[in-house]
Amino acid sequence: MNDTREKCIQELANKHGRHISHRFERMLENREQAEGKQLTVEEIEGLKIQFDKEIYRELLVKGAGK
């Protein structure tokens, strides 16, 4: 599970930079604390996909506003 977590964090860092990967890591930590359990591999991967889509939306909105 930690391998999946680290892999997802690294993929986001490679794609969007360290700031974004830190945001994702904090989001995972907050989700685990809120639920009181560790996330499964499937949950982590699903959250990464969702988070990645949200980042693209943010970038598109910022780009359109210029």
The 8 nearest C-alpha neighbors of each residue, nearest first, counted from 0:
[[1, 3, 2, 40, 4, 39, 38, 43],
 [0, 2, 4, 3, 5, 6, 40, 39],
 [3, 1, 5, 0, 4, 6, 7, 40],
 [4, 2, 6, 0, 1, 5, 7, 40],
 [3, 5, 1, 7, 2, 6, 8, 0],
 [6, 4, 8, 2, 7, 3, 9, 1],
 [5, 7, 3, 9, 8, 4, 2, 10],
 [8, 6, 10, 4, 9, 5, 3, 11],
 [7, 9, 5, 20, 11, 6, 10, 4],
 [10, 8, 12, 6, 11, 7, 5, 13],
 [11, 9, 7, 13, 12, 8, 6, 14],
 [10, 12, 14, 8, 20, 9, 13, 15],
 [13, 11, 16, 17, 9, 20, 15, 10],
 [12, 14, 10, 11, 16, 15, 9, 17],
 [13, 15, 11, 12, 10, 16, 9, 19],
 [14, 16, 12, 11, 13, 19, 17, 20],
 [17, 15, 12, 18, 19, 13, 14, 20],
 [16, 18, 12, 20, 19, 21, 15, 11],
 [19, 17, 21, 20, 16, 22, 12, 15],
 [20, 18, 22, 21, 17, 16, 15, 23],
 [19, 21, 12, 17, 23, 8, 11, 22],
 [22, 20, 24, 18, 23, 19, 17, 25],
 [23, 21, 19, 25, 20, 24, 26, 18],
 [22, 24, 26, 20, 21, 25, 27, 19],
 [23, 25, 21, 27, 26, 22, 20, 28],
 [26, 24, 28, 22, 27, 23, 29, 21],
 [25, 27, 23, 29, 24, 28, 30, 22],
 [28, 26, 30, 24, 25, 29, 31, 23],
 [29, 27, 25, 31, 30, 26, 32, 24],
 [30, 28, 32, 26, 31, 27, 33, 25],
 [29, 31, 27, 33, 28, 32, 26, 34],
 [32, 30, 28, 34, 37, 36, 33, 29],
 [31, 33, 35, 29, 30, 34, 28, 36],
 [32, 34, 30, 31, 35, 29, 36, 28],
 [35, 33, 31, 32, 36, 30, 37, 29],
 [34, 36, 32, 33, 31, 37, 30, 38],
 [37, 35, 31, 34, 38, 32, 33, 30],
 [36, 38, 31, 39, 35, 34, 32, 30],
 [37, 39, 42, 43, 31, 36, 40, 27],
 [38, 40, 42, 41, 43, 37, 0, 44],
 [39, 41, 43, 42, 0, 44, 3, 38],
 [40, 42, 44, 39, 43, 45, 38, 46],
 [41, 43, 45, 39, 40, 44, 38, 46],
 [44, 42, 46, 40, 45, 41, 47, 39],
 [45, 43, 47, 41, 46, 42, 40, 48],
 [46, 44, 42, 48, 47, 43, 41, 49],
 [45, 47, 49, 43, 44, 48, 50, 42],
 [48, 46, 50, 44, 45, 49, 51, 43],
 [49, 47, 51, 45, 46, 50, 52, 44],
 [48, 50, 46, 52, 47, 51, 45, 53],
 [51, 49, 47, 53, 52, 48, 46, 54],
 [50, 52, 54, 48, 53, 49, 47, 55],
 [53, 51, 55, 49, 50, 54, 56, 48],
 [52, 54, 56, 50, 51, 55, 57, 49],
 [55, 53, 57, 51, 56, 52, 58, 50],
 [56, 54, 58, 52, 57, 53, 59, 51],
 [55, 57, 53, 59, 54, 58, 60, 52],
 [58, 56, 54, 60, 55, 59, 61, 53],
 [57, 59, 55, 61, 56, 60, 62, 54],
 [60, 58, 62, 56, 61, 57, 63, 55],
 [61, 59, 63, 57, 62, 58, 56, 64],
 [60, 62, 58, 64, 59, 63, 57, 65],
 [63, 61, 59, 60, 64, 65, 58, 57],
 [64, 62, 60, 65, 61, 59, 58, 57],
 [63, 65, 61, 62, 60, 59, 58, 57],
 [64, 63, 62, 61, 60, 59, 58, 57]]
